[in-house]
Amino acid sequence: MKLLIDVIGWSGSGFLILAYGLTLVAHNKYVNYAKYLNLFGALLIAINCYYYNAIPSFVSNIIWSVMATLTIYKTKKRERYFVKPRFRM
């Protein structure tokens, strides 16, 4: 079980680092992927922190995942109202 929790924690850390790297790519082509990576990375790290009873880090990562969820929701809501019409020819 400990090995699984360690793999989960390291995977979450990798997701967060990858998400940050994607935000640095020119023209923000991968920003939407970074939002989901932030969410899943924070949740995985929160699981790891909870297992090891690291409560301050657990709370920080839960807050991080809530912020990522709100960002995804806000983006989806904005896309729904501001969809550009496509012209067919």
C-alpha positions, 0 to 999 in steps of 0.5 A, spaced: 500 500 500 505 504 501 508 503 494 502 505 491 501 511 495 508 513 493 507 512 486 500 516 487 504 522 490 510 522 485 505 522 479 501 528 482 507 532 483 509 530 475 502 532 473 503 539 477 510 540 474 508 538 467 502 543 467 506 548 469 511 547 463 505 547 459 503 554 461 510 556 458 509 554 451 508 559 446 501 562 444 498 558 450 496 552 446 496 547 451 492 551 457 486 547 457 490 541 458 494 544 464 488 546 468 486 538 468 493 536 470 493 541 475 486 538 478 488 531 478 495 533 480 493 536 486 488 531 488 493 525 487 498 529 492 492 530 497 491 523 497 498 522 498 499 527 504 492 524 507 495 517 507 502 520 511 498 525 515 501 531 512 495 535 514 497 542 512 499 540 505 493 536 504 489 542 505 493 546 501 492 541 495 485 540 496 484 548 496 489 547 489 484 542 486 478 546 488 481 552 485 483 548 478 475 546 478 473 553 479 477 555 473 475 549 469 468 551 470 469 558 469 472 556 462 467 552 460 461 557 462 465 562 458 466 558 452 458 556 452 456 563 452 461 566 447 462 560 442 464 563 435 459 561 429 462 557 424 460 559 417 459 553 412 460 554 405 
